[in-house]
Amino acid sequence: MSVRTTSLSLALLLALPLTAAAQDADSMFSFSGFGTVGVVHSSEDQADFATDFQPDGAGYSDSWSANPDSRLGFQVDARFTERFSAVVQLMSEYDYEGSHEPELTLAHLRYDFTPALSLRLGRLAPPTFMLSDYRKVGYAMPWVRPPVEVYNTSLAIDGAEIAYKFNVGTTAMTLQLVGGDTDAGVIKLDDTIGLVGRAEFGSSTIFAGYNRTTLSLEADPSVEALLALYTQVAPQLASRFRFADNDVTFSSLGYAYDPGAWFARAEVTRLGTDDGMIAGTTNMYASAGWRVGAFTPYLTLGKVKVDSDTSVGAVDPIGVVNAILAGHNENRRSLTVGTRWDFRENFALKLEASHVDAGAGSNGGLTNLQPGFERGGSYNLLSASVDFVF
């Protein structure tokens, strides 16, 4: 997603070359990158499969599309002292504006007060999910893409994070407190604050998090004008349904077990809202795979359950609210089978097939719906990707 460039981010970019001139750049800087070349086919030709608010994808727009999964990223890590470091990351991928223009996805300073206590300041990838730190680095994951039932968006945050690490017996604990704002064009998050905990013991990892924010959506001017009529004809609805300043909570719980020869992981998240234009949902997935030489076959189950109203019925005298609420209905279940093949160092080929069953009246998580689209059906996805790091 595109996020605005803050003054702090620009200052950091300017500071890096100035500092390099004063010290040994070879020992201070390290460069790395990652990328995915992926294609996906959807059997539904009256709507598109897309990710991260992309306007189109595979299905109606293109039978096969590279837009949902392909990306290229570059990262610079700088260590000024033993305690003071910085990260800058640029990434190009298809975004909500239909552009591949590179965006500044990470740009933050880090200071380690002690080996256990650290502070990061700038543009961060908030630890919303278990795999938040590298969810865009396909090579770091077994799947073509992380399960979209849970990993349905990726937003950077401009703010700060305090992390504290400690041990409880043989369990390594990490607590992270994060706060800040996000401006991603179609969506804005203000006054975000979250607390995340991670416990690692043996081959197991437990992850839990809770976040609160104020969420605003960019609406079509014609829709906003129609909603303004509700203040006259249905004032109670007008007070409930709005695009700006929605109070939202996000809770997450995950578990992963990975002894080496195989893995199993599951996550459950819940988006809680104040019953307005933002739908409350419960999202989950469970996945398991086996490592056999260079191959990792896997199986994933996913589910999305919409907890908010998808219609207010005859209470809506104009029909705009009902139409928007119908768009919230993304109830679905999915079954995915696939395999990863590490065919050479730093390269992985992945093949994946998914079947998705939408609930009654549901769009199945698809976008760019056409007049011929029938809700509540099913569709299949075929995906292939080559992931690499350097």
Contacts in CASP RR format, 6 or more apart in sequence:
PFRMAT RR
TARGET T0000
AUTHOR 0000-0000-0000
METHOD contacts of the structure
MODEL  1
MSVRTTSLSLALLLALPLTAAAQDADSMFSFSGFGTVGVVHSSEDQADFA
TDFQPDGAGYSDSWSANPDSRLGFQVDARFTERFSAVVQLMSEYDYEGSH
EPELTLAHLRYDFTPALSLRLGRLAPPTFMLSDYRKVGYAMPWVRPPVEV
YNTSLAIDGAEIAYKFNVGTTAMTLQLVGGDTDAGVIKLDDTIGLVGRAE
FGSSTIFAGYNRTTLSLEADPSVEALLALYTQVAPQLASRFRFADNDVTF
SSLGYAYDPGAWFARAEVTRLGTDDGMIAGTTNMYASAGWRVGAFTPYLT
LGKVKVDSDTSVGAVDPIGVVNAILAGHNENRRSLTVGTRWDFRENFALK
LEASHVDAGAGSNGGLTNLQPGFERGGSYNLLSASVDFVF
1 52 0 8 1.000
1 53 0 8 1.000
1 95 0 8 1.000
1 96 0 8 1.000
1 103 0 8 1.000
1 153 0 8 1.000
1 154 0 8 1.000
1 155 0 8 1.000
1 156 0 8 1.000
1 184 0 8 1.000
1 187 0 8 1.000
2 95 0 8 1.000
2 96 0 8 1.000
2 97 0 8 1.000
2 99 0 8 1.000
2 101 0 8 1.000
2 103 0 8 1.000
2 184 0 8 1.000
2 185 0 8 1.000
3 103 0 8 1.000
3 104 0 8 1.000
3 105 0 8 1.000
3 123 0 8 1.000
3 155 0 8 1.000
3 156 0 8 1.000
3 158 0 8 1.000
3 182 0 8 1.000
3 183 0 8 1.000
3 184 0 8 1.000
4 158 0 8 1.000
4 183 0 8 1.000
5 104 0 8 1.000
6 122 0 8 1.000
6 123 0 8 1.000
6 158 0 8 1.000
8 107 0 8 1.000
8 121 0 8 1.000
8 122 0 8 1.000
8 123 0 8 1.000
8 158 0 8 1.000
9 104 0 8 1.000
9 107 0 8 1.000
9 122 0 8 1.000
9 123 0 8 1.000
9 158 0 8 1.000
12 86 0 8 1.000
12 88 0 8 1.000
12 107 0 8 1.000
12 108 0 8 1.000
12 109 0 8 1.000
12 122 0 8 1.000
13 88 0 8 1.000
13 104 0 8 1.000
13 107 0 8 1.000
15 86 0 8 1.000
16 29 0 8 1.000
16 76 0 8 1.000
16 78 0 8 1.000
16 86 0 8 1.000
16 88 0 8 1.000
19 28 0 8 1.000
19 78 0 8 1.000
19 80 0 8 1.000
20 28 0 8 1.000
20 29 0 8 1.000
20 78 0 8 1.000
23 80 0 8 1.000
28 78 0 8 1.000
28 79 0 8 1.000
28 80 0 8 1.000
29 76 0 8 1.000
29 77 0 8 1.000
29 78 0 8 1.000
30 76 0 8 1.000
30 77 0 8 1.000
31 74 0 8 1.000
31 75 0 8 1.000
31 76 0 8 1.000
31 77 0 8 1.000
32 74 0 8 1.000
32 75 0 8 1.000
32 77 0 8 1.000
32 389 0 8 1.000
32 390 0 8 1.000
33 73 0 8 1.000
33 74 0 8 1.000
33 75 0 8 1.000
33 389 0 8 1.000
33 390 0 8 1.000
34 72 0 8 1.000
34 73 0 8 1.000
34 75 0 8 1.000
34 136 0 8 1.000
34 137 0 8 1.000
34 138 0 8 1.000
34 139 0 8 1.000
34 387 0 8 1.000
34 388 0 8 1.000
34 389 0 8 1.000
34 390 0 8 1.000
35 71 0 8 1.000
35 72 0 8 1.000
35 73 0 8 1.000
35 137 0 8 1.000
35 138 0 8 1.000
35 139 0 8 1.000
35 387 0 8 1.000
35 388 0 8 1.000
35 389 0 8 1.000
36 69 0 8 1.000
36 70 0 8 1.000
36 71 0 8 1.000
36 138 0 8 1.000
36 139 0 8 1.000
36 385 0 8 1.000
36 386 0 8 1.000
36 387 0 8 1.000
36 388 0 8 1.000
37 66 0 8 1.000
37 70 0 8 1.000
37 385 0 8 1.000
37 386 0 8 1.000
38 66 0 8 1.000
38 69 0 8 1.000
38 70 0 8 1.000
38 144 0 8 1.000
38 383 0 8 1.000
38 384 0 8 1.000
38 385 0 8 1.000
38 386 0 8 1.000
39 64 0 8 1.000
39 65 0 8 1.000
39 66 0 8 1.000
39 69 0 8 1.000
39 70 0 8 1.000
39 383 0 8 1.000
39 384 0 8 1.000
39 385 0 8 1.000
40 49 0 8 1.000
40 57 0 8 1.000
40 58 0 8 1.000
40 64 0 8 1.000
40 65 0 8 1.000
40 68 0 8 1.000
40 69 0 8 1.000
40 144 0 8 1.000
40 381 0 8 1.000
40 382 0 8 1.000
40 383 0 8 1.000
40 384 0 8 1.000
41 58 0 8 1.000
41 59 0 8 1.000
41 63 0 8 1.000
41 64 0 8 1.000
41 65 0 8 1.000
41 381 0 8 1.000
41 382 0 8 1.000
41 383 0 8 1.000
42 48 0 8 1.000
42 49 0 8 1.000
42 57 0 8 1.000
42 58 0 8 1.000
42 59 0 8 1.000
42 63 0 8 1.000
42 366 0 8 1.000
42 379 0 8 1.000
42 380 0 8 1.000
42 381 0 8 1.000
43 59 0 8 1.000
43 379 0 8 1.000
43 380 0 8 1.000
43 381 0 8 1.000
44 59 0 8 1.000
44 60 0 8 1.000
44 366 0 8 1.000
44 373 0 8 1.000
44 379 0 8 1.000
45 59 0 8 1.000
45 60 0 8 1.000
45 63 0 8 1.000
46 60 0 8 1.000
46 369 0 8 1.000
46 370 0 8 1.000
46 371 0 8 1.000
46 372 0 8 1.000
46 373 0 8 1.000
46 374 0 8 1.000
47 59 0 8 1.000
47 60 0 8 1.000
47 363 0 8 1.000
47 366 0 8 1.000
47 367 0 8 1.000
47 368 0 8 1.000
47 369 0 8 1.000
47 370 0 8 1.000
47 373 0 8 1.000
48 56 0 8 1.000
48 57 0 8 1.000
48 58 0 8 1.000
48 59 0 8 1.000
48 60 0 8 1.000
48 61 0 8 1.000
48 65 0 8 1.000
48 366 0 8 1.000
48 367 0 8 1.000
48 368 0 8 1.000
49 57 0 8 1.000
49 58 0 8 1.000
49 59 0 8 1.000
49 65 0 8 1.000
49 68 0 8 1.000
49 366 0 8 1.000
49 367 0 8 1.000
49 379 0 8 1.000
49 381 0 8 1.000
50 56 0 8 1.000
50 57 0 8 1.000
50 58 0 8 1.000
50 67 0 8 1.000
50 68 0 8 1.000
50 366 0 8 1.000
50 367 0 8 1.000
50 368 0 8 1.000
51 68 0 8 1.000
51 69 0 8 1.000
51 145 0 8 1.000
51 148 0 8 1.000
51 152 0 8 1.000
52 93 0 8 1.000
52 95 0 8 1.000
52 96 0 8 1.000
52 152 0 8 1.000
52 153 0 8 1.000
52 154 0 8 1.000
53 95 0 8 1.000
53 96 0 8 1.000
53 153 0 8 1.000
53 184 0 8 1.000
53 186 0 8 1.000
53 187 0 8 1.000
54 67 0 8 1.000
54 68 0 8 1.000
54 94 0 8 1.000
54 95 0 8 1.000
54 96 0 8 1.000
54 98 0 8 1.000
54 367 0 8 1.000
55 96 0 8 1.000
55 97 0 8 1.000
55 98 0 8 1.000
55 367 0 8 1.000
55 368 0 8 1.000
56 62 0 8 1.000
56 65 0 8 1.000
56 67 0 8 1.000
56 98 0 8 1.000
56 367 0 8 1.000
56 368 0 8 1.000
57 65 0 8 1.000
57 67 0 8 1.000
57 68 0 8 1.000
57 367 0 8 1.000
57 368 0 8 1.000
58 64 0 8 1.000
58 65 0 8 1.000
58 67 0 8 1.000
58 68 0 8 1.000
58 381 0 8 1.000
59 65 0 8 1.000
60 368 0 8 1.000
60 370 0 8 1.000
61 368 0 8 1.000
67 94 0 8 1.000
68 94 0 8 1.000
68 145 0 8 1.000
69 144 0 8 1.000
69 145 0 8 1.000
69 383 0 8 1.000
69 385 0 8 1.000
70 93 0 8 1.000
70 94 0 8 1.000
71 91 0 8 1.000
71 92 0 8 1.000
71 93 0 8 1.000
71 136 0 8 1.000
72 91 0 8 1.000
72 92 0 8 1.000
72 93 0 8 1.000
73 89 0 8 1.000
73 90 0 8 1.000
73 91 0 8 1.000
73 92 0 8 1.000
73 136 0 8 1.000
74 89 0 8 1.000
74 90 0 8 1.000
74 91 0 8 1.000
75 87 0 8 1.000
75 88 0 8 1.000
75 89 0 8 1.000
75 90 0 8 1.000
75 106 0 8 1.000
76 87 0 8 1.000
76 88 0 8 1.000
76 89 0 8 1.000
77 85 0 8 1.000
77 86 0 8 1.000
77 87 0 8 1.000
78 85 0 8 1.000
78 86 0 8 1.000
78 87 0 8 1.000
78 88 0 8 1.000
79 85 0 8 1.000
80 86 0 8 1.000
82 112 0 8 1.000
83 111 0 8 1.000
83 112 0 8 1.000
83 113 0 8 1.000
84 109 0 8 1.000
84 110 0 8 1.000
84 111 0 8 1.000
84 112 0 8 1.000
85 109 0 8 1.000
85 110 0 8 1.000
85 112 0 8 1.000
86 108 0 8 1.000
86 109 0 8 1.000
86 110 0 8 1.000
87 106 0 8 1.000
87 107 0 8 1.000
87 108 0 8 1.000
87 110 0 8 1.000
88 104 0 8 1.000
88 106 0 8 1.000
88 107 0 8 1.000
89 104 0 8 1.000
89 105 0 8 1.000
89 106 0 8 1.000
89 107 0 8 1.000
90 102 0 8 1.000
90 103 0 8 1.000
90 104 0 8 1.000
90 105 0 8 1.000
91 102 0 8 1.000
91 103 0 8 1.000
91 105 0 8 1.000
91 136 0 8 1.000
92 100 0 8 1.000
92 101 0 8 1.000
92 102 0 8 1.000
92 103 0 8 1.000
93 100 0 8 1.000
93 136 0 8 1.000
94 100 0 8 1.000
95 101 0 8 1.000
95 103 0 8 1.000
96 184 0 8 1.000
96 185 0 8 1.000
96 186 0 8 1.000
104 123 0 8 1.000
105 123 0 8 1.000
105 125 0 8 1.000
105 136 0 8 1.000
105 156 0 8 1.000
106 123 0 8 1.000
106 124 0 8 1.000
106 125 0 8 1.000
106 156 0 8 1.000
107 122 0 8 1.000
107 123 0 8 1.000
108 120 0 8 1.000
108 121 0 8 1.000
108 122 0 8 1.000
108 123 0 8 1.000
108 124 0 8 1.000
109 120 0 8 1.000
109 121 0 8 1.000
109 122 0 8 1.000
110 118 0 8 1.000
110 119 0 8 1.000
110 120 0 8 1.000
110 121 0 8 1.000
111 118 0 8 1.000
111 119 0 8 1.000
112 118 0 8 1.000
113 119 0 8 1.000
115 165 0 8 1.000
116 164 0 8 1.000
116 165 0 8 1.000
116 166 0 8 1.000
117 162 0 8 1.000
117 163 0 8 1.000
117 164 0 8 1.000
117 165 0 8 1.000
118 162 0 8 1.000
118 163 0 8 1.000
119 160 0 8 1.000
119 161 0 8 1.000
119 162 0 8 1.000
119 163 0 8 1.000
120 160 0 8 1.000
120 161 0 8 1.000
120 163 0 8 1.000
121 159 0 8 1.000
121 160 0 8 1.000
122 158 0 8 1.000
122 159 0 8 1.000
122 160 0 8 1.000
123 156 0 8 1.000
123 157 0 8 1.000
123 158 0 8 1.000
123 159 0 8 1.000
124 156 0 8 1.000
124 157 0 8 1.000
124 158 0 8 1.000
124 159 0 8 1.000
124 160 0 8 1.000
124 161 0 8 1.000
124 178 0 8 1.000
125 132 0 8 1.000
125 133 0 8 1.000
125 135 0 8 1.000
125 154 0 8 1.000
125 156 0 8 1.000
125 157 0 8 1.000
126 132 0 8 1.000
126 155 0 8 1.000
126 156 0 8 1.000
126 157 0 8 1.000
126 161 0 8 1.000
126 178 0 8 1.000
126 179 0 8 1.000
126 192 0 8 1.000
126 194 0 8 1.000
126 211 0 8 1.000
127 133 0 8 1.000
127 161 0 8 1.000
127 176 0 8 1.000
127 178 0 8 1.000
127 196 0 8 1.000
127 209 0 8 1.000
128 196 0 8 1.000
128 211 0 8 1.000
128 250 0 8 1.000
128 252 0 8 1.000
129 135 0 8 1.000
129 146 0 8 1.000
129 150 0 8 1.000
129 151 0 8 1.000
129 207 0 8 1.000
129 252 0 8 1.000
129 267 0 8 1.000
129 269 0 8 1.000
130 205 0 8 1.000
130 207 0 8 1.000
130 252 0 8 1.000
130 254 0 8 1.000
130 256 0 8 1.000
130 265 0 8 1.000
130 267 0 8 1.000
131 140 0 8 1.000
131 141 0 8 1.000
131 146 0 8 1.000
131 151 0 8 1.000
134 140 0 8 1.000
134 141 0 8 1.000
135 141 0 8 1.000
135 146 0 8 1.000
135 151 0 8 1.000
135 154 0 8 1.000
136 154 0 8 1.000
137 387 0 8 1.000
137 389 0 8 1.000
138 145 0 8 1.000
138 348 0 8 1.000
138 385 0 8 1.000
138 387 0 8 1.000
139 346 0 8 1.000
139 347 0 8 1.000
139 348 0 8 1.000
139 387 0 8 1.000
139 388 0 8 1.000
139 389 0 8 1.000
140 389 0 8 1.000
142 263 0 8 1.000
142 287 0 8 1.000
142 289 0 8 1.000
142 296 0 8 1.000
142 298 0 8 1.000
142 340 0 8 1.000
142 350 0 8 1.000
143 287 0 8 1.000
143 298 0 8 1.000
143 300 0 8 1.000
143 336 0 8 1.000
143 338 0 8 1.000
143 340 0 8 1.000
143 350 0 8 1.000
143 352 0 8 1.000
144 338 0 8 1.000
144 350 0 8 1.000
144 351 0 8 1.000
144 352 0 8 1.000
144 383 0 8 1.000
144 384 0 8 1.000
144 385 0 8 1.000
145 151 0 8 1.000
145 383 0 8 1.000
145 385 0 8 1.000
147 285 0 8 1.000
147 287 0 8 1.000
147 300 0 8 1.000
147 302 0 8 1.000
147 334 0 8 1.000
147 336 0 8 1.000
149 283 0 8 1.000
149 284 0 8 1.000
149 285 0 8 1.000
149 302 0 8 1.000
149 303 0 8 1.000
149 304 0 8 1.000
149 332 0 8 1.000
149 334 0 8 1.000
150 267 0 8 1.000
150 268 0 8 1.000
150 269 0 8 1.000
150 283 0 8 1.000
150 284 0 8 1.000
150 285 0 8 1.000
150 302 0 8 1.000
152 283 0 8 1.000
155 182 0 8 1.000
155 184 0 8 1.000
155 187 0 8 1.000
155 189 0 8 1.000
156 182 0 8 1.000
157 178 0 8 1.000
157 179 0 8 1.000
157 180 0 8 1.000
157 181 0 8 1.000
157 182 0 8 1.000
157 189 0 8 1.000
157 192 0 8 1.000
158 180 0 8 1.000
158 181 0 8 1.000
158 182 0 8 1.000
158 183 0 8 1.000
159 178 0 8 1.000
159 179 0 8 1.000
159 180 0 8 1.000
159 181 0 8 1.000
160 178 0 8 1.000
160 179 0 8 1.000
160 180 0 8 1.000
161 176 0 8 1.000
161 177 0 8 1.000
161 178 0 8 1.000
161 179 0 8 1.000
162 176 0 8 1.000
162 177 0 8 1.000
162 178 0 8 1.000
163 174 0 8 1.000
163 175 0 8 1.000
163 176 0 8 1.000
163 177 0 8 1.000
164 174 0 8 1.000
164 175 0 8 1.000
164 176 0 8 1.000
165 172 0 8 1.000
165 173 0 8 1.000
165 174 0 8 1.000
165 175 0 8 1.000
166 173 0 8 1.000
167 173 0 8 1.000
168 199 0 8 1.000
170 201 0 8 1.000
170 202 0 8 1.000
171 199 0 8 1.000
171 200 0 8 1.000
171 201 0 8 1.000
172 199 0 8 1.000
172 200 0 8 1.000
172 201 0 8 1.000
173 197 0 8 1.000
173 198 0 8 1.000
173 199 0 8 1.000
173 200 0 8 1.000
174 197 0 8 1.000
174 198 0 8 1.000
174 200 0 8 1.000
175 195 0 8 1.000
175 196 0 8 1.000
175 197 0 8 1.000
176 195 0 8 1.000
176 196 0 8 1.000
176 197 0 8 1.000
176 198 0 8 1.000
177 193 0 8 1.000
177 194 0 8 1.000
177 195 0 8 1.000
178 192 0 8 1.000
178 193 0 8 1.000
178 194 0 8 1.000
178 195 0 8 1.000
178 196 0 8 1.000
179 192 0 8 1.000
179 193 0 8 1.000
179 194 0 8 1.000
180 189 0 8 1.000
180 191 0 8 1.000
180 192 0 8 1.000
180 193 0 8 1.000
181 188 0 8 1.000
181 189 0 8 1.000
181 190 0 8 1.000
181 191 0 8 1.000
181 192 0 8 1.000
182 188 0 8 1.000
182 189 0 8 1.000
182 192 0 8 1.000
185 218 0 8 1.000
186 217 0 8 1.000
186 218 0 8 1.000
187 215 0 8 1.000
187 216 0 8 1.000
187 217 0 8 1.000
187 218 0 8 1.000
188 215 0 8 1.000
188 216 0 8 1.000
188 217 0 8 1.000
189 213 0 8 1.000
189 214 0 8 1.000
189 215 0 8 1.000
190 213 0 8 1.000
190 214 0 8 1.000
190 216 0 8 1.000
191 213 0 8 1.000
191 214 0 8 1.000
192 211 0 8 1.000
192 212 0 8 1.000
192 213 0 8 1.000
193 211 0 8 1.000
193 212 0 8 1.000
193 213 0 8 1.000
194 209 0 8 1.000
194 210 0 8 1.000
194 211 0 8 1.000
194 212 0 8 1.000
195 209 0 8 1.000
195 210 0 8 1.000
195 211 0 8 1.000
196 207 0 8 1.000
196 208 0 8 1.000
196 209 0 8 1.000
196 210 0 8 1.000
197 207 0 8 1.000
197 208 0 8 1.000
197 209 0 8 1.000
198 205 0 8 1.000
198 206 0 8 1.000
198 207 0 8 1.000
199 205 0 8 1.000
199 206 0 8 1.000
203 257 0 8 1.000
203 258 0 8 1.000
203 259 0 8 1.000
203 260 0 8 1.000
204 255 0 8 1.000
204 256 0 8 1.000
204 257 0 8 1.000
205 255 0 8 1.000
205 256 0 8 1.000
205 257 0 8 1.000
205 258 0 8 1.000
206 254 0 8 1.000
206 255 0 8 1.000
207 252 0 8 1.000
207 253 0 8 1.000
207 254 0 8 1.000
207 255 0 8 1.000
207 256 0 8 1.000
207 267 0 8 1.000
208 252 0 8 1.000
208 253 0 8 1.000
208 254 0 8 1.000
209 251 0 8 1.000
209 252 0 8 1.000
209 253 0 8 1.000
210 249 0 8 1.000
210 250 0 8 1.000
210 251 0 8 1.000
210 252 0 8 1.000
211 249 0 8 1.000
211 250 0 8 1.000
211 251 0 8 1.000
212 247 0 8 1.000
212 248 0 8 1.000
212 249 0 8 1.000
212 250 0 8 1.000
213 248 0 8 1.000
213 250 0 8 1.000
214 245 0 8 1.000
214 246 0 8 1.000
214 247 0 8 1.000
214 248 0 8 1.000
215 246 0 8 1.000
215 247 0 8 1.000
215 248 0 8 1.000
215 278 0 8 1.000
216 243 0 8 1.000
216 244 0 8 1.000
216 245 0 8 1.000
216 246 0 8 1.000
217 243 0 8 1.000
217 244 0 8 1.000
217 246 0 8 1.000
217 277 0 8 1.000
217 278 0 8 1.000
218 243 0 8 1.000
219 227 0 8 1.000
219 243 0 8 1.000
223 320 0 8 1.000
223 324 0 8 1.000
224 243 0 8 1.000
226 318 0 8 1.000
226 320 0 8 1.000
227 238 0 8 1.000
227 241 0 8 1.000
227 242 0 8 1.000
227 243 0 8 1.000
227 320 0 8 1.000
227 321 0 8 1.000
229 318 0 8 1.000
230 237 0 8 1.000
230 238 0 8 1.000
230 241 0 8 1.000
230 318 0 8 1.000
230 320 0 8 1.000
230 321 0 8 1.000
231 238 0 8 1.000
233 317 0 8 1.000
233 318 0 8 1.000
234 315 0 8 1.000
234 316 0 8 1.000
234 317 0 8 1.000
234 318 0 8 1.000
237 312 0 8 1.000
237 315 0 8 1.000
237 316 0 8 1.000
237 321 0 8 1.000
240 275 0 8 1.000
240 276 0 8 1.000
241 276 0 8 1.000
241 277 0 8 1.000
241 321 0 8 1.000
241 324 0 8 1.000
242 276 0 8 1.000
242 277 0 8 1.000
243 277 0 8 1.000
246 273 0 8 1.000
246 274 0 8 1.000
246 276 0 8 1.000
246 277 0 8 1.000
246 278 0 8 1.000
247 273 0 8 1.000
247 274 0 8 1.000
248 271 0 8 1.000
248 272 0 8 1.000
248 273 0 8 1.000
248 274 0 8 1.000
248 278 0 8 1.000
249 271 0 8 1.000
249 272 0 8 1.000
249 273 0 8 1.000
250 269 0 8 1.000
250 270 0 8 1.000
250 271 0 8 1.000
250 272 0 8 1.000
251 269 0 8 1.000
251 270 0 8 1.000
251 272 0 8 1.000
252 267 0 8 1.000
252 268 0 8 1.000
252 269 0 8 1.000
252 270 0 8 1.000
253 267 0 8 1.000
253 268 0 8 1.000
253 269 0 8 1.000
254 265 0 8 1.000
254 266 0 8 1.000
254 267 0 8 1.000
254 268 0 8 1.000
255 265 0 8 1.000
255 266 0 8 1.000
255 267 0 8 1.000
256 263 0 8 1.000
256 264 0 8 1.000
256 265 0 8 1.000
256 266 0 8 1.000
257 263 0 8 1.000
257 264 0 8 1.000
257 265 0 8 1.000
258 264 0 8 1.000
258 265 0 8 1.000
260 291 0 8 1.000
261 290 0 8 1.000
261 291 0 8 1.000
262 288 0 8 1.000
262 289 0 8 1.000
262 290 0 8 1.000
262 291 0 8 1.000
263 287 0 8 1.000
263 288 0 8 1.000
263 289 0 8 1.000
263 291 0 8 1.000
264 286 0 8 1.000
264 287 0 8 1.000
264 288 0 8 1.000
264 289 0 8 1.000
265 286 0 8 1.000
265 287 0 8 1.000
265 288 0 8 1.000
266 284 0 8 1.000
266 285 0 8 1.000
266 286 0 8 1.000
266 287 0 8 1.000
267 284 0 8 1.000
267 285 0 8 1.000
268 282 0 8 1.000
268 283 0 8 1.000
268 284 0 8 1.000
269 282 0 8 1.000
269 283 0 8 1.000
269 284 0 8 1.000
270 280 0 8 1.000
270 281 0 8 1.000
270 282 0 8 1.000
270 283 0 8 1.000
270 307 0 8 1.000
271 278 0 8 1.000
271 279 0 8 1.000
271 280 0 8 1.000
271 281 0 8 1.000
271 283 0 8 1.000
272 280 0 8 1.000
272 281 0 8 1.000
272 307 0 8 1.000
273 279 0 8 1.000
273 280 0 8 1.000
273 308 0 8 1.000
275 308 0 8 1.000
275 309 0 8 1.000
276 308 0 8 1.000
277 324 0 8 1.000
278 308 0 8 1.000
279 306 0 8 1.000
279 307 0 8 1.000
279 308 0 8 1.000
279 310 0 8 1.000
279 325 0 8 1.000
279 328 0 8 1.000
279 330 0 8 1.000
280 306 0 8 1.000
280 307 0 8 1.000
280 308 0 8 1.000
280 328 0 8 1.000
281 304 0 8 1.000
281 305 0 8 1.000
281 306 0 8 1.000
281 307 0 8 1.000
281 308 0 8 1.000
281 330 0 8 1.000
282 304 0 8 1.000
282 305 0 8 1.000
282 307 0 8 1.000
283 303 0 8 1.000
283 304 0 8 1.000
283 305 0 8 1.000
284 302 0 8 1.000
284 303 0 8 1.000
285 300 0 8 1.000
285 301 0 8 1.000
285 302 0 8 1.000
285 303 0 8 1.000
286 300 0 8 1.000
286 301 0 8 1.000
286 302 0 8 1.000
287 298 0 8 1.000
287 299 0 8 1.000
287 300 0 8 1.000
287 301 0 8 1.000
288 298 0 8 1.000
288 299 0 8 1.000
289 296 0 8 1.000
289 297 0 8 1.000
289 298 0 8 1.000
289 299 0 8 1.000
290 296 0 8 1.000
290 297 0 8 1.000
290 298 0 8 1.000
294 341 0 8 1.000
294 342 0 8 1.000
294 343 0 8 1.000
295 339 0 8 1.000
295 340 0 8 1.000
295 341 0 8 1.000
295 342 0 8 1.000
296 339 0 8 1.000
296 340 0 8 1.000
296 341 0 8 1.000
296 342 0 8 1.000
297 337 0 8 1.000
297 338 0 8 1.000
297 339 0 8 1.000
298 337 0 8 1.000
298 338 0 8 1.000
298 339 0 8 1.000
298 340 0 8 1.000
299 335 0 8 1.000
299 336 0 8 1.000
299 337 0 8 1.000
299 338 0 8 1.000
300 334 0 8 1.000
300 335 0 8 1.000
300 336 0 8 1.000
300 337 0 8 1.000
301 333 0 8 1.000
301 334 0 8 1.000
301 335 0 8 1.000
301 336 0 8 1.000
302 333 0 8 1.000
302 334 0 8 1.000
302 335 0 8 1.000
302 336 0 8 1.000
303 332 0 8 1.000
303 333 0 8 1.000
303 334 0 8 1.000
304 330 0 8 1.000
304 331 0 8 1.000
304 332 0 8 1.000
304 364 0 8 1.000
304 365 0 8 1.000
305 331 0 8 1.000
306 328 0 8 1.000
306 329 0 8 1.000
306 330 0 8 1.000
306 331 0 8 1.000
306 362 0 8 1.000
308 325 0 8 1.000
308 328 0 8 1.000
309 325 0 8 1.000
310 325 0 8 1.000
310 326 0 8 1.000
310 327 0 8 1.000
310 328 0 8 1.000
310 329 0 8 1.000
310 361 0 8 1.000
311 322 0 8 1.000
311 325 0 8 1.000
311 326 0 8 1.000
312 321 0 8 1.000
312 322 0 8 1.000
312 325 0 8 1.000
313 322 0 8 1.000
316 322 0 8 1.000
326 361 0 8 1.000
326 375 0 8 1.000
327 363 0 8 1.000
329 359 0 8 1.000
329 361 0 8 1.000
329 362 0 8 1.000
329 363 0 8 1.000
329 375 0 8 1.000
330 362 0 8 1.000
330 363 0 8 1.000
330 364 0 8 1.000
330 365 0 8 1.000
331 358 0 8 1.000
331 359 0 8 1.000
331 360 0 8 1.000
331 361 0 8 1.000
331 362 0 8 1.000
331 364 0 8 1.000
332 356 0 8 1.000
332 357 0 8 1.000
332 358 0 8 1.000
332 359 0 8 1.000
332 362 0 8 1.000
332 364 0 8 1.000
332 365 0 8 1.000
333 356 0 8 1.000
333 357 0 8 1.000
334 354 0 8 1.000
334 355 0 8 1.000
334 356 0 8 1.000
334 357 0 8 1.000
335 354 0 8 1.000
335 355 0 8 1.000
336 352 0 8 1.000
336 353 0 8 1.000
336 354 0 8 1.000
336 355 0 8 1.000
337 352 0 8 1.000
337 353 0 8 1.000
338 350 0 8 1.000
338 351 0 8 1.000
338 352 0 8 1.000
338 353 0 8 1.000
339 350 0 8 1.000
339 351 0 8 1.000
339 352 0 8 1.000
340 348 0 8 1.000
340 349 0 8 1.000
340 350 0 8 1.000
341 348 0 8 1.000
341 349 0 8 1.000
341 350 0 8 1.000
342 348 0 8 1.000
343 349 0 8 1.000
346 388 0 8 1.000
346 389 0 8 1.000
346 390 0 8 1.000
347 386 0 8 1.000
347 387 0 8 1.000
347 388 0 8 1.000
348 386 0 8 1.000
348 387 0 8 1.000
348 388 0 8 1.000
349 384 0 8 1.000
349 385 0 8 1.000
349 386 0 8 1.000
350 383 0 8 1.000
350 384 0 8 1.000
350 385 0 8 1.000
350 386 0 8 1.000
350 387 0 8 1.000
351 383 0 8 1.000
351 384 0 8 1.000
352 381 0 8 1.000
352 382 0 8 1.000
352 383 0 8 1.000
352 384 0 8 1.000
353 380 0 8 1.000
353 381 0 8 1.000
353 382 0 8 1.000
353 383 0 8 1.000
354 380 0 8 1.000
354 381 0 8 1.000
354 383 0 8 1.000
355 378 0 8 1.000
355 379 0 8 1.000
355 380 0 8 1.000
356 364 0 8 1.000
356 378 0 8 1.000
356 379 0 8 1.000
356 380 0 8 1.000
356 381 0 8 1.000
357 377 0 8 1.000
357 378 0 8 1.000
358 364 0 8 1.000
358 365 0 8 1.000
358 375 0 8 1.000
358 376 0 8 1.000
358 377 0 8 1.000
358 378 0 8 1.000
358 379 0 8 1.000
359 376 0 8 1.000
359 377 0 8 1.000
360 375 0 8 1.000
360 376 0 8 1.000
361 375 0 8 1.000
361 376 0 8 1.000
362 375 0 8 1.000
362 376 0 8 1.000
362 377 0 8 1.000
363 369 0 8 1.000
363 373 0 8 1.000
363 375 0 8 1.000
363 376 0 8 1.000
364 375 0 8 1.000
364 376 0 8 1.000
364 377 0 8 1.000
364 379 0 8 1.000
366 373 0 8 1.000
366 379 0 8 1.000
END
